[in-house]
Amino acid sequence: MAVKEYYFEGKNIDAALDAAAAQLGEDKDMLSYEVVQTASKGIFGIGATLAKIKISVESFDDETENADAQPEQEVKPVQEAEPTKLPQGFEPEKISKKQKPKGEKNSAPIKPDPVIAQRTLTPVPDDDENVPVITEFILGLLEKLEIENGSVNISFDENGSYFTQIDGSKMGVLIGRRGEALDAAQYITNLAVNRGRDKKIRVVLDSENYRAKRIATLEALANKTADKALKYRKNQSLEPMGSYERRIIHAALSGREHITTYSIGTEPRRKVIVAYVK
């Protein structure tokens, strides 16, 4: 007999139990669980956490274990039936299809380098008046999030933005699930430092090289999903993503033969379709 441990999340403990009951096919009131993490609202949505519970299930046959109860992957493709036509709301400028001259042999798909990997950073002048403003606001935010030993390193990137690398303890709180907290912190920082300015500046936040790692994860997901579309000759749908992450998916598959991509839906539930084309 084996014991399997499953983790479920929700906006509160009761919601996590609902998710567990639905996936395990059990009555919620009959489930025994351990609270791993309570929910927290954070500050302005930054540092917010979901409630998490752990449920141990005894099994005599590992192969018959409920597959739906496996821990959630960070991003996962969901197979969909092949549409008969491009749905309304697709993004034509982001559809990609490799054109190949006749007689040319198949070649490996071209994978562009990650966007962040191409970033060229240059030092900011010592007398730049924006650096103290950005630094003070971010350090204050870290203090409110109870992140200790916070430090800020600011450079110019190739777009002229203030690329801000943040270090400290418990940086996972600042980054959040799929970088949502980091994006929120970046948005709030830009609002704060641009208040009352005639000439706006742009601040980009990063921590623990998260943005480059996220791009690598999305590129791997894109190619894995394209492989599945080619294997089954059916379109595949990805989870809803923000516009920045959708662009990464489109770019990653721009060189794949028999593959095209487009987006459907409305924000914030807009998602990428990885489509098979003959």
Buried (B, 14 or more C-beta within 10 A) or exposed (E): EEEBEBBBBBEEBEBBBBBBBEBBEBEBEEBEBEEEBEBEEBBBBBBBBBBBBBBEBEEEEEEEBBEEBEEEEEBEBEEEEEBEEBEEEBBEEBBBBBEEEEEEEEEEBEBBEBBBEEBEEEEBEEEBEBBEBBBEBBBEBBEEBEBEEBEBEBBBBEEEBBBBBBBBEBBBBBBBEBBBBBBBBBBBBBEBBBEEEEEEBBBBBBBBEBBBBBBBBBBEBBBBBBBBBBEEEBBBBBBBBBEBBBBBBBBBBBBBBBBBBBBBBEEEEBBBBBBBEE
